[in-house]
């Protein structure tokens, strides 16, 4: 089915991309001579934003049809990573971390919403298990490939990686149309 192909591609890209941001964020900050305090404040801002994210995304997850919330969350992650590419200024990186923080935990919730809307209840577990496998593959491969990029081009390349993969995942999500349960 087109729905599951597109959503699987989006989830794979997310898994391979989002993880690079949080895996290499400290290396990126260190490469730009950030103080220990700046690194700590950046992570704290990301964490607080992640706590607030579900509250901010609750309505879109419930109200937006199809994979719109998924596409928006992936676009948000992509934009947040791109902001830090533009500048390593502490304020800019905090904006990046907050944007990332409010968006990244929403993606699994959006996947769950899509499955609940498109799959008969007795098949939810199997569908979510399949998406978990897709996610795991992305999480295994993503940091390795991002590490190769970082070794070759510097820690900033991992932000480009995150931005590119999450943007591509957002585009893949936009091909999904609302589906009724079969």
Backbone torsions as a table, in degrees:
resi	resn	phi	psi	omega
1	UNK	NA	142.5	-179.6
2	UNK	-60.6	-40.4	-178.6
3	UNK	-55.6	-51.9	-175.4
4	UNK	-74.2	-30.1	174.7
5	UNK	-63.3	-51.9	-177.9
6	UNK	-62.8	-43.8	-179.2
7	UNK	-69.3	-37.7	177.1
8	UNK	-63.6	-43.0	177.4
9	UNK	-61.8	-45.6	179.7
10	UNK	-60.9	-43.1	-178.1
11	UNK	-69.1	-37.9	176.4
12	UNK	-62.7	-45.7	178.9
13	UNK	-63.5	-42.4	176.2
14	UNK	-58.2	-50.7	-176.4
15	UNK	-60.3	-39.6	179.0
16	UNK	-75.6	-24.0	-176.4
17	UNK	-95.5	-47.4	-174.1
18	UNK	-62.1	-37.8	-175.3
19	UNK	-64.7	-29.6	179.4
20	UNK	-65.1	-37.5	-179.7
21	UNK	-59.4	-52.8	-175.7
22	UNK	-77.8	-22.2	176.8
23	UNK	-72.5	-39.3	-171.9
24	UNK	-109.8	5.2	-177.9
25	UNK	-59.1	-47.2	-179.5
26	UNK	-64.1	-38.8	177.6
27	UNK	-63.9	-39.9	178.1
28	UNK	-62.5	-46.1	-179.8
29	UNK	-64.5	-42.5	178.9
30	UNK	-62.8	-40.8	178.6
31	UNK	-62.6	-24.1	178.4
32	UNK	-102.9	22.6	173.0
33	UNK	60.9	34.7	176.7
34	UNK	-70.4	145.2	176.5
35	UNK	-75.5	164.9	176.2
36	UNK	-59.8	-37.9	178.9
37	UNK	-63.0	-44.1	179.4
38	UNK	-62.6	-42.0	178.6
39	UNK	-61.5	-45.6	-179.3
40	UNK	-63.8	-43.7	179.5
41	UNK	-65.0	-38.4	178.2
42	UNK	-62.1	-47.2	179.0
43	UNK	-65.8	-37.9	178.2
44	UNK	-64.0	-42.6	178.6
45	UNK	-62.8	-42.3	177.7
46	UNK	-60.7	-44.8	-179.5
47	UNK	-63.6	-44.9	178.0
48	UNK	-63.7	-40.4	178.1
49	UNK	-63.7	-37.7	178.6
50	UNK	-64.7	-33.3	176.7
51	UNK	-68.3	-38.7	-178.6
52	UNK	-77.3	-24.9	-175.4
53	UNK	-50.1	-50.7	-178.4
54	UNK	-59.5	-34.3	177.6
55	UNK	-66.2	-44.3	-178.5
56	UNK	-68.1	-32.4	-175.7
57	UNK	-95.3	-5.5	-176.3
58	UNK	-55.3	-50.9	-178.1
59	UNK	-64.4	-50.0	177.4
60	UNK	-57.2	-40.0	179.2
61	UNK	-61.0	-38.5	-179.3
62	UNK	-80.1	-34.3	-168.8
63	UNK	-99.3	-32.4	-174.5
64	UNK	-78.6	131.8	-177.0
65	UNK	-76.6	161.1	175.0
66	UNK	59.0	-134.2	-176.7
67	UNK	-108.3	25.8	-179.0
68	UNK	-61.4	-42.2	179.1
69	UNK	-64.9	-39.3	176.5
70	UNK	-60.9	-48.2	179.7
71	UNK	-60.5	-42.2	-179.4
72	UNK	-67.1	-41.7	179.3
73	UNK	-64.3	-42.9	178.1
74	UNK	-65.2	-38.6	176.0
75	UNK	-64.1	-38.5	177.8
76	UNK	-63.2	-42.8	177.9
77	UNK	-63.9	-44.7	179.3
78	UNK	-59.5	-47.3	179.6
79	UNK	-63.3	-40.6	-179.8
80	UNK	-62.6	-42.6	177.9
81	UNK	-65.6	-40.1	-179.0
82	UNK	-63.9	-34.9	179.4
83	UNK	-59.1	-43.3	-179.4
84	UNK	-70.6	-23.5	176.3
85	UNK	-67.1	-36.3	-177.2
86	UNK	-64.8	-40.0	-177.5
87	UNK	-155.9	141.9	174.8
88	UNK	-95.8	11.9	176.3
89	UNK	-55.7	137.0	-176.8
90	UNK	-51.8	-42.8	-179.8
91	UNK	-65.2	-39.0	179.8
92	UNK	-67.2	-42.1	179.4
93	UNK	-65.8	-35.8	176.4
94	UNK	-63.9	-43.0	176.5
95	UNK	-59.5	-43.3	177.4
96	UNK	-59.7	-48.5	-178.3
97	UNK	-63.2	-39.5	178.3
98	UNK	-66.4	-45.3	178.1
99	UNK	-60.5	-42.2	176.7
100	UNK	-64.4	-48.1	-176.6
101	UNK	-58.5	-41.2	-178.4
102	UNK	-73.6	-15.3	-173.0
103	UNK	-107.5	-32.4	-165.9
104	UNK	-70.4	-33.2	179.9
105	UNK	-77.5	-11.6	-179.7
106	UNK	-75.0	-27.1	-174.6
107	UNK	-59.8	-49.5	177.1
108	UNK	-60.4	-35.2	176.9
109	UNK	-65.5	-38.4	178.3
110	UNK	-66.0	-39.3	177.0
111	UNK	-61.1	-45.0	179.1
112	UNK	-60.8	-42.8	177.6
113	UNK	-60.5	-43.8	-179.8
114	UNK	-62.0	-45.4	178.6
115	UNK	-61.7	-45.7	-179.8
116	UNK	-62.0	-33.3	-179.2
117	UNK	-79.3	-25.9	-170.5
118	UNK	-111.9	-12.4	-173.0
119	UNK	-119.2	139.2	175.4
120	UNK	-60.3	142.8	-175.7
121	UNK	-47.4	-44.6	-179.2
122	UNK	-62.0	-18.4	-178.2
123	UNK	-101.1	2.9	-178.5
124	UNK	-57.7	-46.4	-176.3
125	UNK	-61.0	-45.7	-179.7
126	UNK	-64.1	-42.0	-180.0
127	UNK	-65.2	-44.7	179.5
128	UNK	-67.3	-34.0	175.6
129	UNK	-63.8	-40.9	178.4
130	UNK	-63.1	-42.5	177.6
131	UNK	-66.1	-32.8	177.5
132	UNK	-64.7	-38.3	176.8
133	UNK	-64.7	-44.0	177.8
134	UNK	-58.6	-45.2	179.5
135	UNK	-60.5	-44.9	-178.2
136	UNK	-61.6	-40.1	178.5
137	UNK	-61.8	-46.3	178.3
138	UNK	-61.4	-40.4	-179.4
139	UNK	-70.0	-27.0	177.3
140	UNK	-77.1	-44.1	-173.3
141	UNK	-81.8	-38.1	-175.0
142	UNK	-54.0	-53.7	-178.9
143	UNK	-64.6	-34.1	178.1
144	UNK	-62.5	-51.9	-178.7
145	UNK	-65.3	-38.8	177.0
146	UNK	-64.6	-36.4	176.8
147	UNK	-64.1	-39.3	175.6
148	UNK	-61.0	-43.7	177.1
149	UNK	-62.2	-44.4	-179.5
150	UNK	-62.5	-40.6	178.7
151	UNK	-63.8	-33.9	-177.3
152	UNK	-87.0	-36.4	-170.5
153	UNK	-125.2	-3.1	-179.4
154	UNK	102.6	164.3	-175.8
155	UNK	-61.5	-27.7	178.3
156	UNK	-62.1	-25.1	178.5
157	UNK	-63.0	-27.4	179.2
158	UNK	-70.1	-29.2	175.0
159	UNK	-69.7	-39.9	175.5
160	UNK	-61.1	-43.7	177.6
161	UNK	-56.1	-51.2	179.9
162	UNK	-60.1	-48.7	-178.8
163	UNK	-60.3	-44.9	-177.1
164	UNK	-67.6	-47.3	-177.7
165	UNK	-66.7	-41.7	179.9
166	UNK	-70.3	-33.9	174.6
167	UNK	-64.1	-44.0	178.1
168	UNK	-63.6	-38.5	176.2
169	UNK	-63.9	-37.5	176.9
170	UNK	-62.9	-44.8	178.7
171	UNK	-62.2	-43.9	178.0
172	UNK	-59.8	-37.8	179.7
173	UNK	-65.5	-31.3	-178.1
174	UNK	-67.9	-15.5	178.2
175	UNK	-80.7	-9.5	-178.0
176	UNK	-82.8	131.5	176.2
177	UNK	-106.6	151.8	177.4
178	UNK	-55.8	138.6	-179.7
179	UNK	-125.6	141.1	172.2
180	UNK	-84.0	161.7	178.6
181	UNK	-70.0	137.8	179.9
182	UNK	-65.7	NA	NA
